[in-house]
Amino acid sequence: MKKPRVIVDGFVFENNFQIGIWRVFFEVINRLSDQIDFTIWLQAPPQMPLPQRVKYIRDNSRWLGSWNKFGRRLMAECSRRLGPSSLLRNADIFHSTYYTLSPFKSLTTIATIHDLIPELECWENILPVKKQSIDDAFHCVCVSQTVGNEIRKFYPSTAKKLSVIPHGHQHIQQSGMKAYFLKKGILFVGNRLGYKNFLFVIKALADPSWPSELSIRVAGNPLSDNEWNIIDYYGVRDKIIELGRVDDLQLAEEYAGSVCFIFPSRLEGFGIPILEAQLNGCPVVCSDIPVFREVAGDAGIYFDPGSICQFIQSIRAASTESYHKHYQSVVQANLRRFCWNKASLMYLDIYHQALGCTVK
């Protein structure tokens, strides 16, 4: 069978704020690079690690329609008129990481849909190009059954061209730090945009019923001056420890050394940190939203993301040694449902389906 030549736009490799989406493409491409002829289409210098054994091109004609800067759009149009790279011209399939449009209308396109946060949060700048990316796609992939159900409501045209491919957890190793007496606080991981509900956490820290012995350890981009101002406004600076960005090894140790991991988001598409925490024996306290029920399963403690009282009660429940012992008895069954190798094979099947429909 012919080896598919797949162009992957490099958008999520060019920033350091879409870590979850970058993780998906990094893991899948690394696992399939001996069976798929990948080329990553970069427009800017990469800020995240690139997969091994794949080709890269720098080409300014890649333009994400949500960009509103005239100069970038003009540069993209000039590059298009000068002619695309031969690697683009000779490709079989274009795979959009984040709704970048295909360089050629005739090129078979696959779009991965990570969530419906732009729709539900009214991010008007991205919605037109996202809809066009979905409409143009030969096949769409969504990352959870919850997102799949939502996509079919917002975009009924996807019903016959939509697959669900969940994420895995094998990118992170299991830490050896297990003893309960080493637990040193509560862990928050990732960005802190509005839907992530970090302000809710700050308010909870200021509540009189918050367990005084527990601090929040924050892993991710450094806290901004404005965030520190809000933290000071609520008088909880002494309850927050800023870890900054950490590598996978340190992150595993943080999970293993924490009383629990909190995930208070109001919206998500999947939630890879849930699996990372579970792998390292860290109880997951998360919002009671459908996608977290789907991913965390029976190994999660759920709370109403608008109720500080429920949130604190859930943390107290997760903080007991008896719950940690119970957790170990249920978490492995949940983890077995998620695997990067399985996800990669599902993508491989979609690439071959798309290749069969490509006319050169």
Rosetta blueprint (number, residue, H / E / L):
1 M L
2 K L
3 K L
4 P L
5 R E
6 V E
7 I E
8 V E
9 D E
10 G L
11 F H
12 V H
13 F H
14 E L
15 N L
16 N L
17 F L
18 Q L
19 I H
20 G H
21 I H
22 W H
23 R H
24 V H
25 F H
26 F H
27 E H
28 V H
29 I H
30 N H
31 R H
32 L H
33 S L
34 D L
35 Q L
36 I L
37 D E
38 F E
39 T E
40 I E
41 W E
42 L E
43 Q L
44 A L
45 P L
46 P L
47 Q L
48 M L
49 P L
50 L L
51 P L
52 Q L
53 R L
54 V L
55 K E
56 Y E
57 I E
58 R E
59 D L
60 N L
61 S L
62 R L
63 W L
64 L L
65 G L
66 S L
67 W L
68 N L
69 K L
70 F H
71 G H
72 R H
73 R H
74 L H
75 M H
76 A H
77 E H
78 C H
79 S H
80 R H
81 R H
82 L H
83 G L
84 P L
85 S L
86 S H
87 L H
88 L H
89 R H
90 N L
91 A L
92 D L
93 I E
94 F E
95 H E
96 S E
97 T L
98 Y L
99 Y L
100 T L
101 L L
102 S L
103 P L
104 F L
105 K L
106 S L
107 L L
108 T E
109 T E
110 I E
111 A E
112 T E
113 I E
114 H L
115 D L
116 L L
117 I H
118 P H
119 E H
120 L H
121 E L
122 C L
123 W L
124 E L
125 N L
126 I L
127 L H
128 P H
129 V H
130 K H
131 K H
132 Q H
133 S H
134 I H
135 D H
136 D H
137 A L
138 F L
139 H E
140 C E
141 V E
142 C E
143 V L
144 S L
145 Q H
146 T H
147 V H
148 G H
149 N H
150 E H
151 I H
152 R H
153 K H
154 F H
155 Y L
156 P H
157 S H
158 T H
159 A L
160 K L
161 K L
162 L E
163 S E
164 V E
165 I L
166 P L
167 H L
168 G L
169 H L
170 Q L
171 H L
172 I L
173 Q L
174 Q L
175 S L
176 G L
177 M L
178 K L
179 A L
180 Y H
181 F H
182 L H
183 K L
184 K L
185 G L
186 I E
187 L E
188 F E
189 V E
190 G L
191 N L
192 R L
193 L L
194 G H
195 Y H
196 K H
197 N L
198 F H
199 L H
200 F H
201 V H
202 I H
203 K H
204 A H
205 L H
206 A L
207 D L
208 P L
209 S L
210 W L
211 P L
212 S L
213 E L
214 L L
215 S L
216 I E
217 R E
218 V E
219 A E
220 G L
221 N L
222 P L
223 L L
224 S L
225 D H
226 N H
227 E H
228 W H
229 N H
230 I H
231 I H
232 D H
233 Y H
234 Y L
235 G L
236 V L
237 R H
238 D H
239 K H
240 I E
241 I E
242 E E
243 L E
244 G E
245 R L
246 V L
247 D L
248 D H
249 L H
250 Q H
251 L H
252 A H
253 E H
254 E H
255 Y H
256 A H
257 G L
258 S L
259 V L
260 C E
261 F E
262 I E
263 F E
264 P L
265 S L
266 R L
267 L L
268 E L
269 G L
270 F L
271 G L
272 I H
273 P H
274 I H
275 L H
276 E H
277 A H
278 Q H
279 L H
280 N L
281 G L
282 C L
283 P L
284 V E
285 V E
286 C E
287 S E
288 D L
289 I L
290 P H
291 V H
292 F H
293 R H
294 E H
295 V H
296 A H
297 G H
298 D H
299 A H
300 G E
301 I E
302 Y E
303 F E
304 D L
305 P L
306 G L
307 S L
308 I H
309 C H
310 Q H
311 F H
312 I H
313 Q H
314 S H
315 I H
316 R H
317 A H
318 A H
319 S L
320 T L
321 E H
322 S H
323 Y H
324 H H
325 K H
326 H H
327 Y H
328 Q H
329 S H
330 V H
331 V H
332 Q H
333 A H
334 N H
335 L H
336 R L
337 R L
338 F L
339 C L
340 W H
341 N H
342 K H
343 A H
344 S H
345 L H
346 M H
347 Y H
348 L H
349 D H
350 I H
351 Y H
352 H H
353 Q H
354 A H
355 L H
356 G H
357 C L
358 T L
359 V L
360 K L
